[in-house]
């Protein structure tokens, strides 16, 4: 990337330095007071871990039975565990970046979220609901053990604006400049052709391809590689059926915050 930029821009390339930094963004990454601008895109909805309350040896594996994320049928303790894990993670993120940024520096964050304070709203969790249904269909056919499904919970949380505000105010190093959202069609709102047949993929197939690219590695680790093709084929069918009857949008929250002088 760096060489390509120099070739395209020549001597006018300017002072631009490319580097990769090892570590988690839920920790310190850069020296004190070294950053003027920070941008995080499509990252902060991923938690550092599954909420510990859902993995405790003292917690029944079937606490969130048949589900892999928050659902309408999830007990309140599951909702609370996810919310708490997000708050803890986001506070650490803010504290780490606050130490690394100069006074007056700006941070723009974009992440998956929801508009409602209700974490079970379809706009924030129904894609996971359909994935759980696809997995359950494999359980019914005895292709996956039911215990495998019951013991999996996604390390993901789609917050609402109020949760972002609460964490930012609690941490205390930043001033909120702007907070808004935009909608994204589940299938991206575009037509795509397969490379081999030149026939258009269905909307469900496009969604399944996108979701698979993101989650397959952790699904494969837990459920096994052999089931992945069948799982996402089932998922594509269920998404097609759902989209034939409903409008489905992802909600992307965008927030701009400024580092205080003190």
N, C-alpha and C positions, 0 to 999 in steps of 0.2 A: 504493500500500500504506500509506504513512504517513498520508495523508488519511483513508483508510478506517478505520484504527485509531483516529484521533482522533474520528471521527464515532461509532464504536461505543462507545468508552470514555469520551467526554466529558472533563470536567475532571480525571477520575481517571487520565488517560492516563499521567502521570508523565514522567520524563526519559528519553525514548527518541529516539535520533537515527539516521536511516537515511542511509547513504551507499554509494556504489560506489567501489571503489579500483582504479585501473588497475594492471596488472602481473600477474606470475605468482606463484603461491604457492611456487614454487621460487626465491624471491628475497625480499628485504625488502619489506614492505608498510606497516608501521606504525612509529611512533616507539619509541625505546627505553623499556622498562619501562612500557608503556601498556596492556597487555592483562591482564585477570584470568582470562578464560575464552576458550578457542579450541575451536571444533568444526569438523571437516572431515567431510563426508558424501559418499561415493561419488565421490571425486576422486583420491585418492593412488595408485590403481592405474593412472592415466593418467600415462605418462612424459612428460618434457619433450621427448623426441625418440626416434626409432627408435635403438636401440643403434648407435653409430658403426661398430662392427666389421661390421655387416650392410650398411652403406651405403658402405664404403670402396671406392675405385676399384680397390684391390688385391685385393678380395674377389670371387670369382666370384658372379654374380647368382643362380646356382642353388644356392648354399650351403644354403638352406632350400627346396629345389625343391618346387613344388606346394603349399606351405604359406604361411600368412600370420601364424602365431604359433608358439609352441612346440608340438611334436607328438611322438608316440612315435617318429617317424622322423627327427626333427631331430638333427643331430650335436651332440656335447657342446659345441662352441664356440658354438653358437647359444644353448644353455641358459645358458652362462657369460656371454655378452654381455648377455642380458636381466637376469640376476641382478645383474651389475655396474652396469648402468644404473639399476636400481631402488635399489641401495644408495647410489650417488652422489646420486641425486635426493632420497632420503629423508633422507640426512645433511644436505643443504643445507636442506631444509624444517625439520628440527629445529633447526639452527643459527640460521636466520632467526627462527623463533618464540621460541627461547630468548632472543635479544636483545630481543625485543619484549614479553616477558611479565615480570610482577612475580614476585618470589620467592613461592613457595607457590601460584602460579597453576596452573590445571588445564587440560589439553588432552584432549579426547575425539575419537578418530579412528575413523571407520567406513569400511571399504574392502573391495572384493572380494578374496578370498584363497583359501587352501586349507588343509586340515588336515595333509596329508602333506608331508614334506620333498621328495618327488619332484615336480618342476614339470610333469611330463608326465601327472600324474594326471587322469582325465577330469573330475573335479569342478572343475578350474581352467581347462581348455583345450578341452573337447570342443565347446563352442559355436563356437569358432573353427575347429575341425576340420571341422564341418559347413558353415561358410561357405566354407572352402577347397574342399570337395567340390562345393558349388554353383557356385563360380567355375570349377572344373575342368570341370564339365559344359558350361559355355559355351565354354571353350577347346576341348574336343573337337568342338563344333559350329562352331568357327572364328568365334565371335561376339566372342571376346576373344583377344588375342594371348597366347601362353604366356609370353613374356618379361614382359608386364605383371603376370601372376600371380607369377612368380618374383621380381620386383623389389619386391613389396609386402610389408612387415612391419608389423604393428600396433604402435603406441607404447603398449603395455599390458603390465602384469605383475601377476599375482596372487601375492603373497608368502605364505609360511607364518609362523606365530607366531615360530619361531626366528629368521627373518630380521629381523622387527621388533625382537625383543629384542636381537639382535646390533648393529643400527644404533643403538638407543637407548643401549645400554651404551657403544658406541664414541664417540658424540657427548658423553655425559657430563653433560648439563645437567638430565636428568629422572630421576625415580624412577617405576618402573612400579607403578601401584596395582592395576589389574585388566586382565586380558586374556582374552577369550572369543570366541565366535562364535555365529552363528545361521544357519539354513538358509532359503533362499527357493526356492520352486518356480520352475522356468523360466518357467512360464506365469502365475505369480502366484497360482495356486490358485483363480481366480475364473472365472465364466462371463461372457462379454461378448457383447452383441448388436450386429450391424451397424446402422447408422442407416437403411439403405434397405430391407433385406429382412426385418429382425427375425429372421433365422436366426442361430443361434449360430456364432461363429467357431470353427474348430478350434483345438486347443492349439498346433499349429505356427504357425497364422496369428497367434495372440496373441503368441507368442514373436518371430516375424518382425517384427511391428509395433513391438515394444519395441526390439529390436536395431536395426532400421532407423532409428528416431528418434535413436539414439545414434551410429551409425557411418556413416550415409549420406553425410554431407558429405565425409568423407575418401575413401570409396569412389568417390563421384561424381567427385571431383577426379582420381583415379588411373585409374579404369576407364571413365569417361564416363557422362553422365546417361542415355543411351538404354538402358543395360543394367539400370538399377536395378529397375524393376518386375519384369522377368523373373528377375533374380537373387534377389530376396527371395521371389518366388513359388516358385522352386525350393527355396530354403532352408526355407520353410514346409513343403513336402512332405517334405523330409528330416527335419526336426524331428518332424513327425507320425509318421513311420515309427520314428524312434528312441524317442520317448516311448511308443509302443505296446508296446515291449519292455523299457524301462528306466525306473527312477526317476531323475530328473535334478533336482539341487538346486544353486543357487548357494551358495557359502559366503561369508558376510560376516563379516570380522574386526572386532572392536570392542576398542579399547584405551584405557584411561584412564591418563594420566601426569601427574605433578606436578613443577613447576619447583623445583629445589633452591634452598636459601637462598644458596649461594655462587655 
